[in-house]
Structure formats: C-alpha cells, structure tokens
C-alpha cells in the first residue's frame, strides 16, 4: 500500500486573525508555571503557561516568553532557571508574576534551588535548567533549556488556565 502525499499551495492559505487564534487556543487547558532566576543581586521571575517537556535524553524543557517581556532578558542573562509548577491554591502567586515591574517576590516565600534560582514554596514541582538556545517565533521566543535537577511533591493538584480563567483539576 502506498501513501499519497498532498502538496498544499501556501499562497492560498490565509493566517487567522489574532483574536480568533486566541479564542480557539483558549480551549486548550494549560498548567501554569513561574520561571525564576537570580542575577546575584535579586530574584527575577515571570508567569508562563507555555511550558513543555521536549526530550528525555538529553533532558530538555521549553517555554515561550513574549518578546515584550522585560523580565525574560534578565533571566536569560542569569542563565540558570527554576521552572516552578504552580499548585491549585497559588493563583495569587501567579498574579504577582504576571505583571511587569514592581517587586514580584514581595510576600512570596522562596529558597534557592540547587542551581541558585528561586524555588517557590508550595509549588507542585520544580525543574532546574540552564538556557541552551533561543529561536525567534513571531511575537514570542522559543527557549530550549537543559534540565539539571527535578523535584516533585507527591500531593496536590495543579493550577490550570482555561478560557481566560484559573481553575483546578478534579480527577
């Protein structure tokens, strides 16, 4: 049996408008993470929902910060990251890190992970990683980081983002 290959003429395709794309993609439930680093003087971080495991061997993880992020260039320079997977009761933590400026670590309990990046108290899991490369992706950047350490708590449920709101998992 042979497979037939269909060639698509890309000149006939039209890109969806941003509002439609955002509406459709809001139907995909994602977990929520806070990506942190320490520059030697202060802790840094931002909220992110585009985190994905890329490879088991070697162990890689990826995430996609917006090009408008003022935090990402500082974390990139630090190089060593902690990806904190938020628990269902950490919506306030997410809110702290989802805004620009200010002291995002005010009222946040954290301690240094093995690589020095902030590990947030109460997170379900923590993934320590080192930035290896970046790839331009429109209005975002795709970051690939090599995993150097892992920690996961046995109990708890994740903070989820769906259709513009936060919720939990009932399984």
N, C-alpha and C positions, 0 to 999 in steps of 0.2 A: 504494500500500500504506500503510495507516495503522497506527501503533503503538498498542498497547493499554497503558494505564497502570494499574498495580495499586496501590491505596491500602492501606497496612498500618495496621491498628489498633494503635497503640503500646501501648495498655493491655493487650494480650495478650502482649506481649514481656516476657521476664524477662532481667535482666542476668546474665551469667555470674559465678560467684564468682571472687575474686581468684586463687586457686590454679590454677583451670582456665585462666583467661586467661593467667597467667604461663607455665604448661606449654605451651599451644598456641603462644604467641608466641615461646617459646624455640626453636621450629623455624625461625624466621626468622633467618638469619645476618646479623650486622651488623658493620660496621667499628667500630673503637674510636678515640676522639679524646680529647685533653686540651685543655680550653678554659682559656686563661690570660688574665691581665690584670696590670697593675702599677698600684698605687694611689699611686705616688710615693715610698712608703717601702719597699714589699716586693712580691715577686711573689706572685700568687694563682693558684689553679687547681683544677680538678676533672675527673675522668674522666667521659666521656659516650659513650653508644652511640646516642643518638637524634639524629643529625645528618643533615640532608637539604638538598639544593640546592632552592631554591624557585622562583627566577626568574633568567633570563639577562639580561633588560633591563626594569627595572634589576636588577642582580646582588644577589640576596638568598640568605641561608642561614638555616636554622632549627635549633634544638635545644631539648630539653625538660629543664630541671633539675627535680629533685624539690623540692617546697615545703619539705621538711625540710632541704634543703641549707643549711649555714652558710656555704659559700663563695660561692654564687650572689649573695646580696645585696651582697657586697663587690665582685665582678666587675661587677655591674650598675652600681654607683656609679662604678667606674672608667670604664665605657662603651666603651673600646677593647679589643678582644679579638683573640686569636690562636687559631684552631682548628687544633691540631696533630694530623694524621692519623698514627696510630702504625704503625710497621713491625712485621713479624712477630717481631722479636727484642726488642721493647720491652715485654714483659709485666711486667717489674719496674717500669718507668716507670708503667704503668697502675696497678699495685698501690699505688705511692706516692700517686697522686692519687685513689684510690678510697676513701680513709678520711677521716674527719673529724679535724680538729686536727693538731697537730704541724707540723714543717717539711717540707712536701711537696716542696720543692726541694732538700733535702739530698741530696747525691750526684747531682744532676741537672745536666747541662751545658746551659746555655741562653745566648742572647744576645737583646738587644732586637730585635724586628721593626721595620719602618719606623714603625709606629704606637706603639712603645714597649712593647707586650705581649711577654711571653717567648715566643721561638721555641725549641722544644726541639730539641737536636741529635739527629740520627738519624731525625727524623720523615720520613715519605714526602712529605708535603705540608703547607703552612701556608696558612691562609686568614685574612687580616686583615679585621676587620669592626667596625662600630660598631652598638651596640644601638639599634634604632629603636622597637620596641614589644614589649609582652608581652600575652599573653592567658591568662586563667585556664583551666585544663584539669584539673579534678578535683584529684588529689594532685600534679600537676605544673604547670609553667608553660610555655607555648609562647613562645619568644623568636624574634623576627624581627630579623635584623641585616643591614645593608647592607655588602656586600663592598667593600673598598678596596684590597686587594692579594692577590696569589696567588703561591705558589712551589711547584714540584713537582720532586722528584728523579726522574730517568729510571729508576733501578734500584731493585729491592727489591719485596717483597710485603707486603701489609697484615697487621696483627694482626686476627684475626676472633674474634667471640664467638658461640658456638653451643651450645645446650642446657646453659648454665651453665658452659661451659669455653672456654678460649682455644685457637686454632689458627692455621694459616696457609692459604695458597691454593696449590694445585698445579694449574697450568693448562697 
